[in-house]
Amino acid sequence: MTTPVVSTPYTPTKEAKAMRAYLAAALAACAAAITSCSGLPSLQEREFNGNFIDAQPIEKNAVINAVLDPSDVDLYRIMSGPEAERVLLDITIHAVGDVALTVLRTNEEELLVVNDTSKRTADEYIRNLSIDDGNCFLRVARTDGAGTIPYRLTIFRHTAPENAERELNDSFEDATPLIPMTNTTGYFAPGRTIPRSRIMKSDAGIDVYRFGNPTDIMGNFSLSLTGVNGVDSMLIVFDGTTNIIASVDSAGEGKGEEIRGFLFPQESTFYAAVVSHNRKASAKPYQLSFTTGRYDEQGENEPNNTTEHAREIYAGLPVSGYHDYTGDIDIYRLLIAEDTANVRLSLSGVRGADTRIAVSDAREKHLFEVNESGIGRGEERPNAVVARGIYYLAVSATNDFHSYRKGYTLLAETVGRSGIEREPNDSAKTASRIIVPGSIRGFISAREDRDSFFFEVRSKTSFTIAAVPPSDLDLVLMLSGPTNGTIDANGRGGKESMTGEFTDGTYMLEVRSKAGYNTRMPYRLSISENERTQERRKK
């Protein structure tokens, strides 16, 4: 048999009553001074208000002076006004101690709990609270059992402007609508616990917004979030099926975030979430601006970080883009219609960015990447020989650089293949062929670039192998086959050459640079017959 538990009502001692009276008087005096400035009437807590039946009704804007004893709980009932649907509530509680503020519906269902545990003495607040019928309960409870805690509760009703968030807007279902070409005001509220499903595991106060393109015209949209001191904000964008398409957390504490140039299909819906990444709150508002524009035919359109959303580019036509946020990857789709093509890839430099181009085929198999020039300088691959098909060019900044104002230009163009090496040719399997006697041009287009060539000799012949580099390269030639040798007699800009008898067989020739690389100026490699061999043939 279970013994029933009977709760004993809390009865304050004489000392506790005296302390309460003293603290209440002090708090009331302080509130009176504040009230005279704010214009709000001052009320006194009405004990006992520890349950829903006895909750103290609050029908107007007011400042309430109250005290929490050990194990004490205070409840208030917020009564609606004549225009409840258009009214938002601002609630602030200032306490000399750690308290939790809970908002409940009239059916006693908890909506949210506000409790910033980072500071023992701190304001707990809710801004722009929107309740269906304007009625709700507020519960004030302490989080420890020591001492007596005086507090001041401020209730303020105001008409809801169109460009303000509506709490609770912590889920997709309750998202606040965004209005194009306006700034929407919101708040990073103290850490909150929401007793229902959330879009993120963090309870740092998430504000969700909804926006869409109701027209039948393709466009683009941009979102800009102002910074708030002490808050490391994060901006997340979801598509209409609530999949994340962008997550921006670039600027650090007190800095804003921005997402720009996103493709805005006709009759589409998107969501944006504003999050305090470092779980900090602020009573100062942020501004979230939502702007729309025309479809950009010359530039990138976000999101383009997957092959599915890759922007089509055409050989010979440049496209512009931005490293919009930390980790941004811009993918472009290039179609090669010829059986084979020699493609020059050029990416302009951006001050502060260490840029990279990564190339993959239609099956997204990585082929090669270009990342040699360093910070602030462009990248170039002068002669990538590719077969017919689809290729993806992924542009990114490897050093977490981001900028909304300094953009890059990407150009893919086909160039003549006659007498030029066929990249990639950095191994014996991919070596470019030289028909002797003959010559070929090549590029040392990266610090570790090695160009492999092969040639065939059918009868004993005397050949001269010569390589003439640009003035900034120091070439080294490695010969292997029936005859082996290293050709390295001169420094930068110096011609390297050797003459010798070559017997029948296949020879490999590797060209590299001991110092420097050059994506603009090629070297010239030639293999020529000597006069002795030519005279022998004439006889």
Helices and strands as residue ranges (DSSP letters): H 14-38, E 42-44, E 56-58, E 62-68, E 73-78, G 84-86, E 87-95, E 99-104, E 110-114, E 124-129, E 136-142, E 149-159, E 176-177, E 182-187, E 192-193, E 207-213, E 219-225, E 233-238, E 244-248, E 257-264, E 268-276, E 285-294, G 307-309, E 311-313, E 319-321, E 329-347, E 355-361, E 366-370, E 379-397, E 408-415, G 428-430, E 432-433, E 438-442, E 451-457, E 461-468, E 474-480, E 485-487, E 496-502, E 505-515, E 523-529, H 531-538
